[in-house]
């Protein structure tokens, strides 16, 4: 089997990207969170966190428009974080703390937010199609214009005052 020059270049490029993403994940897990995210943005690799990064502390960070698709972020902290327009499709946020997070216009389709604390989070215009909210705390959350189609919840899910799912 003969490999063309263009295919070889593609293989090398993909290999370098994989190594770079691995280094970004290492920086992230070693507490160099902001640097890793800034480097990822400058390299167009916002998806470097796709995979398993549980218990991360991203409180107060600007994570707008970042791609967390299918990431495992169980028990992570996002207090006062800016997650506006973030792609969080299929993300596992079980037990996460998202108090006062700005999640306006974020896409959380099929995410698992069971046992998460979204106290006073701003989910205005967010897409929450098929999201699991079992035992989640959404007291004080802003849900104006949010797409709540096919959400899953139970009697222990706590909603903003006066909100009826």
DSSP file (Angstrom, degrees, kcal/mol; ACC not computed):
  #  RESIDUE AA STRUCTURE BP1 BP2  ACC     N-H-->O    O-->H-N    N-H-->O    O-->H-N    TCO  KAPPA ALPHA  PHI   PSI    X-CA   Y-CA   Z-CA
    1    1 A X              0   0    0      0, 0.0     2,-0.4     0, 0.0     0, 0.0   0.000 360.0 360.0 360.0 124.9    0.0    0.0    0.0
    2    2 A X        -     0   0    0      0, 0.0     2,-0.5     0, 0.0     0, 0.0  -0.807 360.0-146.2 -98.6 132.2    1.5    3.3   -1.1
    3    3 A X        -     0   0    0     -2,-0.4     2,-0.0     4,-0.0     0, 0.0  -0.849  17.7-131.8 -98.9 127.9    0.8    6.4    1.0
    4    4 A X     >  -     0   0    0     -2,-0.5     4,-2.4     1,-0.1     5,-0.2  -0.328  21.0-113.4 -74.0 160.7    0.5    9.7   -1.0
    5    5 A X  H  > S+     0   0    0      1,-0.2     4,-2.2     2,-0.2     5,-0.2   0.894 117.9  50.4 -61.0 -41.3    2.4   12.8    0.1
    6    6 A X  H  > S+     0   0    0      1,-0.2     4,-1.9     2,-0.2    -1,-0.2   0.883 110.5  49.6 -66.7 -37.3   -0.8   14.6    0.9
    7    7 A X  H  > S+     0   0    0      2,-0.2     4,-2.3     1,-0.2    -2,-0.2   0.899 109.6  51.6 -67.6 -39.3   -2.0   11.7    3.0
    8    8 A X  H  X S+     0   0    0     -4,-2.4     4,-2.4     2,-0.2    -2,-0.2   0.905 109.0  50.7 -61.8 -42.6    1.3   11.5    4.9
    9    9 A X  H  X S+     0   0    0     -4,-2.2     4,-2.6     1,-0.2    -1,-0.2   0.903 110.0  50.5 -60.7 -41.5    1.0   15.3    5.6
   10   10 A X  H  X S+     0   0    0     -4,-1.9     4,-2.5     2,-0.2    -2,-0.2   0.908 109.6  49.9 -64.1 -42.4   -2.5   14.7    7.0
   11   11 A X  H  X S+     0   0    0     -4,-2.3     4,-2.2     2,-0.2    -2,-0.2   0.916 112.7  47.0 -62.3 -44.5   -1.3   11.8    9.2
   12   12 A X  H  X S+     0   0    0     -4,-2.4     4,-2.4     2,-0.2    -2,-0.2   0.916 111.9  50.6 -63.9 -43.6    1.5   14.0   10.6
   13   13 A X  H  X S+     0   0    0     -4,-2.6     4,-2.3     1,-0.2    -2,-0.2   0.925 111.6  47.4 -60.5 -45.8   -0.9   16.9   11.2
   14   14 A X  H  X S+     0   0    0     -4,-2.5     4,-2.4     1,-0.2    -1,-0.2   0.886 111.3  51.8 -63.9 -39.3   -3.4   14.8   13.0
   15   15 A X  H  X S+     0   0    0     -4,-2.2     4,-2.2     2,-0.2    -1,-0.2   0.911 110.6  47.6 -63.2 -43.4   -0.6   13.2   15.2
   16   16 A X  H  X S+     0   0    0     -4,-2.4     4,-2.5     2,-0.2    -2,-0.2   0.888 111.1  51.4 -66.0 -38.9    0.7   16.7   16.1
   17   17 A X  H  X S+     0   0    0     -4,-2.3     4,-2.8     2,-0.2    -2,-0.2   0.916 109.2  50.5 -63.9 -42.7   -2.9   17.8   17.0
   18   18 A X  H  X S+     0   0    0     -4,-2.4     4,-2.2     1,-0.2    -2,-0.2   0.916 112.2  47.1 -61.5 -43.0   -3.4   14.8   19.2
   19   19 A X  H  X S+     0   0    0     -4,-2.2     4,-2.3     2,-0.2    -2,-0.2   0.907 112.6  49.7 -64.4 -42.0   -0.1   15.5   21.0
   20   20 A X  H  X S+     0   0    0     -4,-2.5     4,-2.5     2,-0.2    -2,-0.2   0.922 110.8  49.3 -63.6 -44.7   -1.0   19.2   21.4
   21   21 A X  H  X S+     0   0    0     -4,-2.8     4,-2.5     1,-0.2    -1,-0.2   0.896 109.9  51.8 -61.8 -39.7   -4.4   18.3   22.8
   22   22 A X  H  X S+     0   0    0     -4,-2.2     4,-2.3     2,-0.2    -1,-0.2   0.914 110.0  48.8 -63.4 -42.0   -2.9   15.9   25.2
   23   23 A X  H  X S+     0   0    0     -4,-2.3     4,-2.5     2,-0.2    -2,-0.2   0.899 110.3  51.6 -64.1 -40.6   -0.5   18.5   26.4
   24   24 A X  H  X S+     0   0    0     -4,-2.5     4,-2.5     2,-0.2    -2,-0.2   0.913 109.5  49.9 -61.8 -42.8   -3.4   21.0   26.8
   25   25 A X  H  X S+     0   0    0     -4,-2.5     4,-2.7     2,-0.2    -2,-0.2   0.907 110.1  50.9 -62.1 -41.5   -5.3   18.4   28.9
   26   26 A X  H  X S+     0   0    0     -4,-2.3     4,-1.6     2,-0.2     6,-0.2   0.931 110.9  47.8 -61.2 -46.0   -2.2   17.9   31.1
   27   27 A X  H  <>S+     0   0    0     -4,-2.5     5,-2.5     1,-0.2    -2,-0.2   0.929 112.5  50.5 -58.3 -45.4   -1.8   21.7   31.6
   28   28 A X  H ><5S+     0   0    0     -4,-2.5     3,-1.3     1,-0.2     5,-0.3   0.924 112.0  45.2 -59.9 -48.1   -5.6   21.8   32.5
   29   29 A X  H 3<5S+     0   0    0     -4,-2.7    -1,-0.2     1,-0.3    -2,-0.2   0.723 107.4  59.8 -71.7 -21.3   -5.4   19.0   35.0
   30   30 A X  T 3<5S-     0   0    0     -4,-1.6    -1,-0.3    -3,-0.2    -2,-0.2   0.244 125.6 -96.5 -91.0  12.9   -2.3   20.4   36.6
   31   31 A X  T < 5S+     0   0    0     -3,-1.3     2,-0.9     1,-0.1     3,-0.3   0.439  95.1 117.5  91.5  -0.9   -4.0   23.7   37.5
   32   32 A X     >< +     0   0    0     -5,-2.5     4,-2.3    -6,-0.2     5,-0.2  -0.296  35.1 143.8 -90.8  50.3   -2.8   25.7   34.5
   33   33 A X  H  >  +     0   0    0     -2,-0.9     4,-2.3    -5,-0.3    -1,-0.2   0.918  63.1  44.6 -60.6 -54.0   -6.5   26.0   33.5
   34   34 A X  H  > S+     0   0    0     -3,-0.3     4,-2.4     1,-0.2    -1,-0.2   0.900 114.4  49.8 -62.9 -41.3   -6.6   29.5   32.1
   35   35 A X  H  > S+     0   0    0      1,-0.2     4,-2.7     2,-0.2     5,-0.2   0.914 110.5  50.5 -63.1 -42.7   -3.4   29.1   30.1
   36   36 A X  H  X S+     0   0    0     -4,-2.3     4,-2.3     1,-0.2    -2,-0.2   0.911 112.0  47.0 -62.4 -42.7   -4.6   25.8   28.6
   37   37 A X  H  X S+     0   0    0     -4,-2.3     4,-2.4     2,-0.2    -1,-0.2   0.913 113.0  48.5 -67.8 -42.1   -7.9   27.4   27.5
   38   38 A X  H  X S+     0   0    0     -4,-2.4     4,-2.3     2,-0.2    -2,-0.2   0.919 113.2  47.2 -64.2 -43.5   -6.3   30.4   26.0
   39   39 A X  H  X S+     0   0    0     -4,-2.7     4,-1.7     2,-0.2    -1,-0.2   0.902 111.3  52.1 -63.0 -40.2   -3.8   28.3   24.1
   40   40 A X  H  <>S+     0   0    0     -4,-2.3     5,-3.2    -5,-0.2     4,-0.5   0.916 110.4  48.1 -62.6 -43.0   -6.6   26.0   22.9
   41   41 A X  H ><5S+     0   0    0     -4,-2.4     3,-1.1     1,-0.2    -2,-0.2   0.923 110.6  50.5 -63.6 -43.8   -8.5   29.0   21.6
   42   42 A X  H 3<5S+     0   0    0     -4,-2.3    -1,-0.2     1,-0.3    -2,-0.2   0.799 114.7  44.4 -66.8 -26.7   -5.5   30.5   19.8
   43   43 A X  T 3<5S-     0   0    0     -4,-1.7    -1,-0.3    -5,-0.2    -2,-0.2   0.425 113.5-116.3 -95.1   0.0   -4.9   27.1   18.1
   44   44 A X  T < 5S+     0   0    0     -3,-1.1    -3,-0.2    -4,-0.5     3,-0.2   0.818  80.9 121.6  69.9  30.1   -8.5   26.5   17.2
   45   45 A X    > < +     0   0    0     -5,-3.2     3,-1.8    -6,-0.2    -4,-0.2  -0.307  15.6 144.6-119.9  47.5   -8.7   23.5   19.5
   46   46 A X  G >   +     0   0    0      1,-0.3     3,-0.5    -6,-0.2    21,-0.4   0.652  66.6  68.4 -61.3 -13.8  -11.4   24.4   21.9
   47   47 A X  G >   +     0   0    0      1,-0.2     3,-2.1    -3,-0.2    -1,-0.3   0.252  62.5 111.4 -89.4  13.9  -12.5   20.8   22.0
   48   48 A X  G <  S+     0   0    0     -3,-1.8    -1,-0.2     1,-0.3    -2,-0.1   0.718  71.8  60.0 -62.1 -19.8   -9.3   19.7   23.8
   49   49 A X  G <  S+     0   0    0     -3,-0.5    23,-0.3    18,-0.4     2,-0.3   0.483  71.5 122.4 -87.1  -2.0  -11.4   18.9   26.9
   50   50 A X    <   +     0   0    0     -3,-2.1     2,-0.4    17,-0.2    21,-0.1  -0.463  65.1  38.9 -62.8 122.3  -13.5   16.3   25.1
   51   51 A X  S    S-     0   0    0     -2,-0.3    21,-3.1    17,-0.2     2,-0.7  -0.987 112.5 -19.4 133.8-146.3  -13.0   13.2   27.2
   52   52 A X  B     +a   72   0A   0     -2,-0.4    21,-0.1    19,-0.2    -2,-0.1  -0.874  58.9 142.0-109.2 113.1  -12.7   12.8   30.9
   53   53 A X    >   +     0   0    0     19,-2.4     3,-0.7    -2,-0.7    -1,-0.1  -0.421  28.2 177.8-139.6  61.2  -11.8   15.7   33.1
   54   54 A X  T 3   +     0   0    0      1,-0.2    21,-0.2    19,-0.1    19,-0.1  -0.260  60.0  20.2 -69.1 154.9  -14.0   15.2   36.3
   55   55 A X  T 3  S+     0   0    0     19,-2.9    -1,-0.2     1,-0.2     2,-0.2   0.739  80.2 161.8  63.7  29.2  -13.9   17.5   39.3
   56   56 A X    <   -     0   0    0     -3,-0.7    21,-2.9    18,-0.2     2,-0.7  -0.506  36.2-137.2 -75.3 147.4  -12.4   20.5   37.4
   57   57 A X  B     +f   77   0B   0     19,-0.2    21,-0.2    -2,-0.2   -24,-0.1  -0.902  38.0 154.9-109.0 104.4  -12.7   24.0   39.0
   58   58 A X    >   +     0   0    0     19,-3.5     3,-1.7    -2,-0.7    20,-0.1   0.002  20.3 154.0-114.3  24.0  -13.6   26.4   36.3
   59   59 A X  T 3   +     0   0    0      1,-0.3    21,-0.2    18,-0.2     3,-0.1  -0.278  68.8   4.3 -59.7 135.3  -15.3   28.9   38.6
   60   60 A X  T 3  S+     0   0    0     19,-2.5    -1,-0.3     1,-0.2     2,-0.2   0.481  97.1 137.3  73.3   3.3  -15.3   32.5   37.4
   61   61 A X    <   -     0   0    0     -3,-1.7    21,-2.9    18,-0.2     2,-0.9  -0.496  59.8-121.0 -86.3 152.6  -13.7   31.6   34.0
   62   62 A X  B     +k   82   0C   0     19,-0.2    21,-0.1    -2,-0.2    19,-0.1  -0.816  45.3 155.0 -89.9 104.0  -14.7   33.0   30.6
   63   63 A X    >   +     0   0    0     19,-2.8     3,-1.8    -2,-0.9    -1,-0.1  -0.015  16.3 154.4-117.6  25.0  -15.6   29.8   28.7
   64   64 A X  T 3  S+     0   0    0      1,-0.3    21,-0.2    22,-0.1    19,-0.1  -0.308  71.0   3.2 -61.6 138.0  -18.0   31.5   26.2
   65   65 A X  T 3  S+     0   0    0     19,-2.0    -1,-0.3     1,-0.2    21,-0.2   0.552  93.2 146.6  65.0  12.0  -18.3   29.6   22.9
   66   66 A X    <   -     0   0    0     -3,-1.8    21,-2.6    18,-0.2     2,-0.7  -0.427  50.2-122.1 -75.8 155.1  -16.1   26.7   24.1
   67   67 A X  B     +o   87   0D   0    -21,-0.4   -18,-0.4    19,-0.2   -17,-0.2  -0.873  40.7 158.8-104.0 108.1  -16.8   23.2   22.9
   68   68 A X    >   +     0   0    0     19,-3.2     3,-2.7    -2,-0.7   -17,-0.2   0.105  20.1 164.1-108.1  18.2  -17.4   20.7   25.7
   69   69 A X  T 3  S-     0   0    0     18,-0.4    21,-0.2     1,-0.3   -18,-0.1  -0.098  73.1 -11.0 -47.1 125.0  -19.3   18.2   23.5
   70   70 A X  T 3  S+     0   0    0     19,-2.7    -1,-0.3     1,-0.2    20,-0.1   0.583  95.2 153.6  61.1  14.4  -19.5   14.8   25.3
   71   71 A X    <   -     0   0    0     -3,-2.7    21,-2.8    18,-0.2     2,-0.8  -0.388  45.7-130.1 -70.4 151.2  -17.0   15.8   28.0
   72   72 A X  B     +ab  52  92A   0    -21,-3.1   -19,-2.4   -23,-0.3    21,-0.1  -0.905  41.0 156.4-103.4 106.3  -17.1   14.2   31.4
   73   73 A X    >   +     0   0    0     19,-2.5     3,-1.7    -2,-0.8   -19,-0.1  -0.221  14.3 168.9-125.5  40.4  -17.2   17.0   33.9
   74   74 A X  T 3  S+     0   0    0      1,-0.3   -19,-2.9    22,-0.1    21,-0.2  -0.269  70.5   2.7 -58.3 138.8  -18.8   15.3   36.9
   75   75 A X  T 3  S+     0   0    0     19,-2.2    -1,-0.3     1,-0.2    21,-0.1   0.665  95.0 149.8  59.3  20.0  -18.6   17.2   40.2
   76   76 A X    <   -     0   0    0     -3,-1.7    21,-2.6    18,-0.2     2,-0.5  -0.418  44.1-124.4 -79.3 160.6  -16.9   20.1   38.4
   77   77 A X  B     +fg  57  97B   0    -21,-2.9   -19,-3.5    19,-0.2    21,-0.2  -0.926  35.7 161.3-113.3 127.8  -17.3   23.7   39.6
   78   78 A X    >   +     0   0    0     19,-3.7     3,-2.1    -2,-0.5   -18,-0.1  -0.111  17.9 163.7-130.1  32.1  -18.5   26.5   37.3
   79   79 A X  T 3  S-     0   0    0      1,-0.3   -19,-2.5    18,-0.1    21,-0.2  -0.340  77.3  -7.7 -60.1 130.0  -19.6   29.1   39.9
   80   80 A X  T 3  S+     0   0    0     19,-2.3    -1,-0.3   -21,-0.2     2,-0.2   0.691  99.2 151.7  56.7  21.8  -19.9   32.5   38.2
   81   81 A X    <   -     0   0    0     -3,-2.1    21,-2.8    18,-0.2     2,-0.8  -0.523  49.5-124.9 -81.0 150.7  -18.4   31.1   35.0
   82   82 A X  B     +kl  62 102C   0    -21,-2.9   -19,-2.8    19,-0.2    21,-0.2  -0.856  42.2 156.7 -96.5 105.7  -19.3   32.5   31.6
   83   83 A X    >   +     0   0    0     19,-3.2     3,-1.9    -2,-0.8    -1,-0.1  -0.009  18.5 152.4-114.6  24.8  -20.6   29.6   29.5
   84   84 A X  T 3  S+     0   0    0      1,-0.3   -19,-2.0    18,-0.2    21,-0.2  -0.344  74.2   0.4 -62.4 136.5  -22.6   31.7   27.1
   85   85 A X  T 3  S+     0   0    0     19,-2.1    -1,-0.3   -21,-0.2    21,-0.2   0.635  94.4 153.6  59.3  17.9  -23.0   30.1   23.7
   86   86 A X    <   -     0   0    0     -3,-1.9    21,-2.7    18,-0.2     2,-0.8  -0.469  47.3-127.8 -72.5 146.9  -20.9   27.1   24.8
   87   87 A X  B     +op  67 107D   0    -21,-2.6   -19,-3.2    19,-0.2   -18,-0.4  -0.864  41.6 158.2 -96.8 106.6  -21.5   23.8   23.1
   88   88 A X    >   +     0   0    0     19,-3.1     3,-1.8    -2,-0.8     2,-0.1  -0.102  13.3 160.0-119.7  32.0  -22.2   21.4   25.9
   89   89 A X  T 3  S-     0   0    0      1,-0.3   -19,-2.7    22,-0.1   -18,-0.2  -0.366  73.6  -4.3 -59.8 125.7  -24.0   18.8   23.9
   90   90 A X  T 3  S+     0   0    0     19,-2.8    -1,-0.3     1,-0.2    20,-0.1   0.562  91.9 157.6  70.7   9.4  -24.0   15.4   25.7
   91   91 A X    <   -     0   0    0     -3,-1.8    21,-2.5    18,-0.2     2,-0.9  -0.377  42.4-130.9 -70.2 145.1  -21.8   16.6   28.5
   92   92 A X  B     +bc  72 112A   0    -21,-2.8   -19,-2.5    19,-0.2    21,-0.1  -0.848  39.4 157.9 -98.8 102.7  -21.9   14.7   31.8
   93   93 A X    >   +     0   0    0     19,-2.4     3,-2.3    -2,-0.9    -1,-0.1  -0.070  13.1 159.1-114.2  29.2  -22.3   17.3   34.5
   94   94 A X  T 3  S+     0   0    0      1,-0.3   -19,-2.2    22,-0.1    21,-0.2  -0.343  75.3   3.3 -58.4 128.6  -23.7   15.1   37.2
   95   95 A X  T 3  S+     0   0    0     19,-2.0    -1,-0.3     1,-0.2    21,-0.2   0.577  96.0 150.8  74.3   9.8  -23.2   16.7   40.6
   96   96 A X    <   -     0   0    0     -3,-2.3    21,-2.7    18,-0.3     2,-0.6  -0.368  45.7-130.0 -74.7 154.1  -21.6   19.9   39.1
   97   97 A X  B     +gh  77 117B   0    -21,-2.6   -19,-3.7    19,-0.2    21,-0.2  -0.929  36.4 159.8-107.3 112.8  -21.9   23.3   40.7
   98   98 A X    >   +     0   0    0     19,-3.4     3,-1.9    -2,-0.6    20,-0.1  -0.114  15.6 162.0-122.5  31.9  -23.1   25.9   38.2
   99   99 A X  T 3  S-     0   0    0      1,-0.3   -19,-2.3    18,-0.1   -18,-0.2  -0.338  73.9  -6.1 -62.2 131.6  -24.3   28.5   40.7
  100  100 A X  T 3  S+     0   0    0     19,-2.3    -1,-0.3     1,-0.2     2,-0.2   0.693  94.0 157.9  57.1  23.4  -24.8   31.9   39.1
  101  101 A X    <   -     0   0    0     -3,-1.9    21,-2.8    18,-0.2     2,-0.9  -0.527  45.0-127.3 -75.1 143.4  -23.2   30.7   35.9
  102  102 A X  B     +lm  82 122C   0    -21,-2.8   -19,-3.2    -2,-0.2   -18,-0.2  -0.830  42.5 157.6 -91.6 105.9  -24.0   32.6   32.7
  103  103 A X    >   +     0   0    0     19,-2.7     3,-1.8    -2,-0.9    -1,-0.1  -0.065  14.2 157.1-119.3  30.3  -25.3   29.9   30.3
  104  104 A X  T 3  S-     0   0    0      1,-0.3   -19,-2.1    22,-0.1    21,-0.2  -0.347  74.0  -3.2 -62.1 133.8  -27.2   32.2   28.0
  105  105 A X  T 3  S+     0   0    0     19,-2.1    -1,-0.3   -21,-0.2     2,-0.2   0.682  95.5 149.0  57.9  21.9  -27.7   30.6   24.5
  106  106 A X    <   -     0   0    0     -3,-1.8    21,-2.8    18,-0.2     2,-0.7  -0.514  48.0-127.3 -79.5 153.6  -25.6   27.6   25.4
  107  107 A X  B     +pq  87 127D   0    -21,-2.7   -19,-3.1    19,-0.2    21,-0.2  -0.906  38.2 160.1-105.6 109.5  -26.4   24.2   23.9
  108  108 A X    >   +     0   0    0     19,-3.2     3,-2.3    -2,-0.7   -18,-0.1   0.041  17.0 160.8-113.3  22.4  -26.9   21.6   26.5
  109  109 A X  T 3  S-     0   0    0      1,-0.3   -19,-2.8    18,-0.1   -18,-0.2  -0.172  72.7  -1.1 -51.0 133.5  -28.8   19.1   24.4
  110  110 A X  T 3  S+     0   0    0     19,-2.9    -1,-0.3   -21,-0.2    20,-0.1   0.599  96.4 148.4  62.0  13.9  -28.8   15.5   25.9
  111  111 A X    <   -     0   0    0     -3,-2.3    21,-2.3    18,-0.2     2,-0.7  -0.374  48.3-127.8 -74.2 157.8  -26.5   16.7   28.8
  112  112 A X  B     +cd  92 132A   0    -21,-2.5   -19,-2.4    19,-0.2    21,-0.1  -0.921  37.1 160.7-110.5 107.9  -26.8   15.0   32.2
  113  113 A X    >   +     0   0    0     19,-2.8     3,-2.0    -2,-0.7    20,-0.1   0.045  21.4 148.7-110.9  21.6  -27.3   17.6   34.9
  114  114 A X  T 3  S+     0   0    0      1,-0.3   -19,-2.0    18,-0.1   -18,-0.3  -0.325  73.5   7.0 -60.4 139.2  -28.6   15.2   37.5
  115  115 A X  T 3  S+     0   0    0     19,-2.4    -1,-0.3     1,-0.2     2,-0.2   0.601  99.5 140.8  63.0  14.2  -27.7   16.2   41.1
  116  116 A X    <   -     0   0    0     -3,-2.0    21,-2.6    18,-0.2     2,-0.7  -0.531  52.4-130.5 -85.9 154.9  -26.3   19.5   39.8
  117  117 A X  B     +hi  97 137B   0    -21,-2.7   -19,-3.4    19,-0.2    21,-0.1  -0.909  33.4 163.2-108.7 107.0  -26.6   22.9   41.5
  118  118 A X    >   +     0   0    0     19,-3.2     3,-2.3    -2,-0.7   -18,-0.1  -0.104  16.4 165.2-111.2  31.5  -27.8   25.6   39.1
  119  119 A X  T 3  S-     0   0    0      1,-0.3   -19,-2.3   -20,-0.1    21,-0.2  -0.297  75.1  -9.1 -54.5 123.4  -28.9   28.0   41.8
  120  120 A X  T 3  S+     0   0    0     19,-2.3    -1,-0.3   -21,-0.2    21,-0.1   0.674  94.5 156.5  60.1  21.2  -29.4   31.4   40.2
  121  121 A X    <   -     0   0    0     -3,-2.3    21,-2.6    18,-0.2     2,-0.8  -0.479  43.9-126.9 -73.4 149.0  -27.9   30.3   36.9
  122  122 A X  B     +mn 102 142C   0    -21,-2.8   -19,-2.7    19,-0.2    21,-0.1  -0.863  38.2 162.1-101.6 104.8  -28.9   32.2   33.7
  123  123 A X    >   +     0   0    0     19,-2.5     3,-2.1    -2,-0.8    -1,-0.1  -0.018  17.3 156.0-109.0  26.4  -30.1   29.8   31.1
  124  124 A X  T 3  S-     0   0    0      1,-0.3   -19,-2.1    22,-0.1    21,-0.2  -0.348  75.7  -2.4 -57.8 124.8  -31.9   32.4   29.0
  125  125 A X  T 3  S+     0   0    0     19,-2.3    -1,-0.3     1,-0.2    21,-0.2   0.540  97.2 148.6  72.1   6.8  -32.2   31.1   25.4
  126  126 A X    <   -     0   0    0     -3,-2.1    21,-2.7    18,-0.2     2,-0.7  -0.394  49.7-125.1 -74.1 151.6  -30.3   27.9   26.2
  127  127 A X  B     +qr 107 147D   0    -21,-2.8   -19,-3.2    19,-0.2   -18,-0.1  -0.882  36.1 165.2 -98.8 114.5  -31.1   24.7   24.4
  128  128 A X    >   +     0   0    0     19,-2.7     3,-1.9    -2,-0.7     2,-0.1  -0.059  12.9 160.3-119.4  29.5  -31.9   22.0   27.0
  129  129 A X  T 3  S-     0   0    0      1,-0.3   -19,-2.9    22,-0.1   -18,-0.2  -0.340  74.7  -5.1 -60.0 124.4  -33.5   19.4   24.7
  130  130 A X  T 3  S+     0   0    0     19,-2.5    -1,-0.3     1,-0.2    21,-0.2   0.639  91.5 160.8  70.3  15.3  -33.5   15.9   26.3
  131  131 A X    <   -     0   0    0     -3,-1.9    21,-2.9    18,-0.3     2,-0.6  -0.454  38.8-130.4 -72.2 140.7  -31.5   17.1   29.4
  132  132 A X  B     +de 112 152A   0    -21,-2.3   -19,-2.8    19,-0.2    21,-0.2  -0.834  31.8 168.7 -92.7 121.9  -31.6   15.0   32.5
  133  133 A X    >   +     0   0    0     19,-3.9     3,-1.8    -2,-0.6    21,-0.4  -0.094  11.9 158.9-124.4  31.8  -32.3   17.1   35.5
  134  134 A X  T 3  S-     0   0    0      1,-0.3   -19,-2.4    19,-0.2   -18,-0.2  -0.415  79.2  -8.6 -62.7 126.6  -33.0   14.4   38.2
  135  135 A X  T 3  S+     0   0    0    -21,-0.2    -1,-0.3     1,-0.2     2,-0.2   0.672  98.7 151.3  60.6  20.3  -32.6   15.9   41.7
  136  136 A X    <   -     0   0    0     -3,-1.8    22,-3.0   -21,-0.1     2,-0.7  -0.506  44.8-132.0 -81.5 151.4  -31.1   19.1   40.2
  137  137 A X  B     +ij 117 158B   0    -21,-2.6   -19,-3.2    20,-0.2    22,-0.2  -0.913  35.9 159.0-106.3 109.6  -31.5   22.5   41.9
  138  138 A X    >   +     0   0    0     20,-3.2     3,-2.3    -2,-0.7    22,-0.3   0.066  19.9 149.6-114.2  21.5  -32.7   25.2   39.6
  139  139 A X  T 3  S+     0   0    0      1,-0.3   -19,-2.3    20,-0.2   -18,-0.2  -0.334  76.1   5.7 -58.0 132.1  -34.0   27.6   42.2
  140  140 A X  T 3  S+     0   0    0      1,-0.2    -1,-0.3   -21,-0.2     2,-0.1   0.440  95.1 145.8  75.3  -1.0  -33.7   31.1   41.1
  141  141 A X    <   -     0   0    0     -3,-2.3     2,-0.6   -21,-0.1    -1,-0.2  -0.393  50.5-126.2 -69.7 145.9  -32.5   30.0   37.6
  142  142 A X  B     +n  122   0C   0    -21,-2.6   -19,-2.5     1,-0.1    -1,-0.1  -0.849  34.6 167.4 -94.2 120.8  -33.5   32.2   34.6
  143  143 A X    >   +     0   0    0     -2,-0.6     3,-1.9   -21,-0.1    -1,-0.1   0.122  17.4 147.5-120.9  18.5  -35.2   30.0   32.0
  144  144 A X  T 3  S-     0   0    0      1,-0.3   -19,-2.3   -20,-0.1   -18,-0.2  -0.351  79.7  -3.9 -61.0 132.0  -36.8   32.6   29.7
  145  145 A X  T 3  S+     0   0    0      1,-0.2    -1,-0.3   -21,-0.2     2,-0.2   0.620  95.6 147.8  60.6  15.7  -36.9   31.4   26.1
  146  146 A X    <   -     0   0    0     -3,-1.9     2,-0.9   -21,-0.2    -1,-0.2  -0.591  52.4-123.9 -78.4 142.9  -35.0   28.2   27.0
  147  147 A X  B     +r  127   0D   0    -21,-2.7   -19,-2.7    -2,-0.2    -1,-0.1  -0.798  35.4 170.7 -89.8 106.9  -35.9   25.1   24.9
  148  148 A X    >   +     0   0    0     -2,-0.9     3,-1.5   -21,-0.1    -1,-0.1  -0.003  17.5 153.6-106.7  26.1  -37.0   22.5   27.5
  149  149 A X  T 3  S-     0   0    0      1,-0.3   -19,-2.5   -20,-0.0   -18,-0.3  -0.347  72.3  -5.9 -60.5 129.9  -38.3   20.0   25.0
  150  150 A X  T 3  S+     0   0    0    -21,-0.2    -1,-0.3     1,-0.2     2,-0.0   0.735  86.7 168.0  58.8  28.7  -38.2   16.4   26.3
  151  151 A X    <   -     0   0    0     -3,-1.5     2,-0.5   -21,-0.2   -19,-0.2  -0.381  27.2-138.7 -67.8 153.3  -36.3   17.2   29.6
  152  152 A X  B     +e  132   0A   0    -21,-2.9   -19,-3.9    -2,-0.0     2,-0.3  -0.965  36.4 144.4-117.9 129.7  -36.2   14.5   32.2
  153  153 A X        -     0   0    0     -2,-0.5     2,-0.2   -21,-0.2   -19,-0.2  -0.914  29.4-141.7-152.2 173.5  -36.7   15.3   35.9
  154  154 A X    >   -     0   0    0    -21,-0.4     3,-1.7    -2,-0.3   -18,-0.1  -0.749  43.0 -82.8-134.7-175.9  -38.3   13.9   39.0
  155  155 A X  T 3  S+     0   0    0      1,-0.3   -21,-0.0    -2,-0.2     0, 0.0   0.727 124.5  58.2 -64.2 -21.1  -40.2   15.0   42.1
  156  156 A X  T 3  S+     0   0    0      2,-0.1     2,-0.3   -19,-0.0    -1,-0.3   0.469  76.5 110.6 -90.6  -2.0  -36.9   16.1   43.7
  157  157 A X    <   -     0   0    0     -3,-1.7     2,-0.5   -22,-0.1   -20,-0.2  -0.600  64.6-141.6 -70.1 130.1  -35.9   18.5   41.0
  158  158 A X  B     -j  137   0B   0    -22,-3.0   -20,-3.2    -2,-0.3     2,-0.2  -0.854  19.5-166.8-102.9 126.5  -36.1   22.0   42.4
  159  159 A X        -     0   0    0     -2,-0.5   -20,-0.2   -22,-0.2     3,-0.1  -0.648  31.4 -84.8-108.9 162.1  -37.5   24.7   40.0
  160  160 A X    >   -     0   0    0    -22,-0.3     3,-2.4    -2,-0.2    -1,-0.1  -0.311  66.4 -79.5 -59.7 150.2  -37.5   28.5   40.2
  161  161 A X  T 3  S+     0   0    0      1,-0.3    -1,-0.1     3,-0.0     3,-0.1  -0.291 117.8  10.3 -55.9 130.0  -40.4   29.9   42.1
  162  162 A X  T 3  S+     0   0    0      1,-0.3     2,-0.4    -3,-0.1    -1,-0.3   0.396  95.2 132.0  82.1  -1.7  -43.6   29.9   40.0
  163  163 A X    <   -     0   0    0     -3,-2.4     2,-0.5     2,-0.0    -1,-0.3  -0.693  36.1-169.0 -87.6 133.8  -42.1   27.7   37.2
  164  164 A X              0   0    0     -2,-0.4    -3,-0.0    -3,-0.1    -1,-0.0  -0.970 360.0 360.0-121.2 113.7  -44.0   24.7   36.0
  165  165 A X              0   0    0     -2,-0.5   -14,-0.1     0, 0.0    -1,-0.1   0.503 360.0 360.0 -70.8 360.0  -42.2   22.3   33.7
